[in-house]
Each structure stands twice: as structure tokens, then as C-alpha cells.
């Protein structure tokens, strides 16, 4: 798949503003500071598209990016960041849940985890939730360039053990070295073409 053009279509702050369109969607979900914006920018080859911040909790809206005038990449707010007020965390949770439950054009989810940390409790809850609602997903292990080679060898086993699931599909990814980009594009293409 070649990404020719991509643009921010809409930033959504409340469930009633979610757009209804004929386009298929693929969403990105993960805890705050896991590297969602960097991943998105790497995939579309545009490093100014999604704002990258060293401060967690910056994405407060669901951002719909229209790719090639054919499908959406959807960036969901990061979860699990404690310094955001509880009221705001609750709003994000409701926004994310209403998106995930109510999108008939949603073809798949990339569930991002930090390869150095492994799946957190919130990641496990998200996986269980996706399983419960039968939403197809692939786990993206971000920041693999920061792993030692010994940690790298054990990465997939560590993730599967934490998720208690031997069948989970894992793609090691680095926005720095671009490792995993082609794999993600292939999965993306399969999802949006179905």
C-alpha cells in the first residue's frame, strides 16, 4: 500500500460528534506515551501529521485521518495517565468506548504496548474488551530499538505470557528505525480492503 495523501478530517471530543461516513476505519489504541503519534507519522511518512509530545496525555480527542480519500486511520486518546484529572479520564473512557462499540466501519485495531514495559493492567483490560466485542486486533510492540538483544529475543513470549494468549499476533515496531512499518501497512491494507 502506498500512502499518497493524508489529512486530518475531524477531531472529535464527544460521542455525538463521531462522523458517519462510507469509509472503512482502522484505529490505534494504547496507554499515554506509548508512541501512537510516532507510529502514525511513520506509517504515512508525514512527521508533522500527528503531534508528538514528550508529555503524556496530550491527545484528548479522537482524531480521524483520511488516507488516499479511501479510509480513516483513527487515533484514540491514550489511557492510563494518572496526572490527568479524573473527570477528564472518565470523559476519555466514555469517548473511547462509544467509538469502539458503535462503529460498523471499524475493521481492526492496533493495540500498542511499550516493548520495554510489556502489557500493563490497562492493556490487558483493553485486550479483554476487544476479545469480548470480537473486534480484530494486532498488538504493536513499540520502541523495540531501545531493547537489548537479550530482551528482544524474549519480547513475544513476554507479551503472550502477560496476555495469557498464545495466539495473539505481535508486530515489533520502531519509529526510529522504521522496523515493522511494512508489516503494519500490509495488515492495514488487508483490513481496509475487506
N, C-alpha and C positions, 0 to 999 in steps of 0.2 A: 504494500500500500504506500502510495506517495501522498504526502500532505502538501497540497498546493496552496491552500489559503485557510486561515483560521481567524475567527473574530469573536469577541465577547458578544454574545447575543442578548443575554439578560442576567442580572444579579438579583436573586430572589431572597427576601428577608422574612416572608411569611407564607404559610402553606397556600393561602388563597391566591397568591401571585404566581404560582407554578404555571408555566406556559403549557398549552395543549397544542402540539404540532404533529405533523405526519412523520417526523424524523425519528429514527432509532437513537437510543441513548446508551452510553457506557459510562458508569460512574466510578469515581475514585474516593475511597473512604479510608480513614486511619486516624491515629491519635495526632494531636497537635505536634508539630515539629518533626514529623516522620519523613518529610521530603516530598509531599504531594505536588507542590508548585514546581519544584525542580524536575520531578518526573514528567509532569505535563509539558513543561517547556522543552525538555529533551525529546519527548516523543514528536512534538510538532516542529522542532527545530526553530523555535522562536523564544529567545531567552528574556523577552520583555512581556510575554503574554500574561502569565500568572505571576503575581507579585511574590517574590521570595523574601522571607523575613527571618532573621535570627531569633526573633521574639515569637514564641508560640502563641497560638490563639488569634492570629491576625485575620484569617479567613472567617468572616462572620456571616457570609451569605452563601447560598448555593449558586455557583457560577456556571452558566451554560455557555459553552464554546462551540460555535458552529464550524464544522470542519468540511471543507470542499463543497459547501452548500448541500451536504448529504446526510450528516449525522452530528449528534452532540457528544462532546466529552463534558462530563458534569463533575465539577469539583465541589465536594461536600465539606462543610466546616469540620475541622479536626475535633476529636473528642478527648476528654480526659485531662484537660488542662486546668489545674486547681486554682490558679490566680484570677481566673475569670469569675465574676460574681455568679452565685448560684442561680439567680434569676435568668442570667444570660445563658448559662449551661442548660437550664431547663428549656429555654426557647430553642437552642440549637438542637437538643434531643428531639423535641416535637417536630421541628422543621425536617430533620434528617429522617425520622420515622415516617412522617407523612409523605415525604418524597419516595422512600423505598417501598412503602406499602401501596402507593397509588399510581404507579407509572406502568401502563401497559406497553410502552415502547422501550422499557428498560431491558436490555439484552444481556447485561453482565456487569459485574462489579470487580474492580481491582481493589483487594483489601491489602493495604500497605502496612508492613511492620518494619521496625528498625532492626536490621540484622544483628546489631551489637547487643540489643536488649532482648530480642525474641518476643513472642506474643505476650502481651500484658493481659490482665484480667478483662479490661475493656475490649481488647482484641478478641478474646475468647467469647465474650458476650456477643460481639458483632458477628462472629462466625456462627455461633449457635442460632442467632436471629436469622441470618441468611439461609442456613440449613432449614430452619423451621418454615420460612416462607418460600423455600425452593427457588431461591434466586441464584443463578450460576455465578461463580466467583473463582478468581485465581489469586493466590497470595503473592504479593511482590515484596521481597526482602530487600529493602533499600540500604544504601551506604555500604555495599559489600567491599568497596575499595578500602574501607577503614579496618577490615578484619585481618588478623594474622592468618597465615596459611593453615595453621592447625585449627583455628576457629572456622575457617571457610569450609574445611572438609566435613565438619560436624554440623554445619548450618541446617541442612534439610532435615536431618534426623532430630535436631533440637526443636525445630518448628513443629514437625509431625508429632513429637512426643508431647509438647506443650498443648497442642490442639487435640491430642488423643485421636488422631485420624491419619492413617497411613495412606489414604487415597488423595489427600489434599495436594493440589498442583502448586508448585513454588517456582517463581522466577527470580533468581538473584539479579539485582539491578544496581547500577551506579550512574548517577547523572554526570559524574566527573569523567569516567572512562567510557560511558555510553554502553557498558555491558548490559545486555538484556533488552536493549531498545528494539532490535529486530524481532525478538520473541514476542514482546508486548504488542508490536504492530501486527504481527501475524494473528494473535489471539483476538485483537481488536477487530481486525478485518473479518475474521470468522463470525464474530458476534454480530457486527452491524450488517453483514451480508445475509444473515439467516432470516 
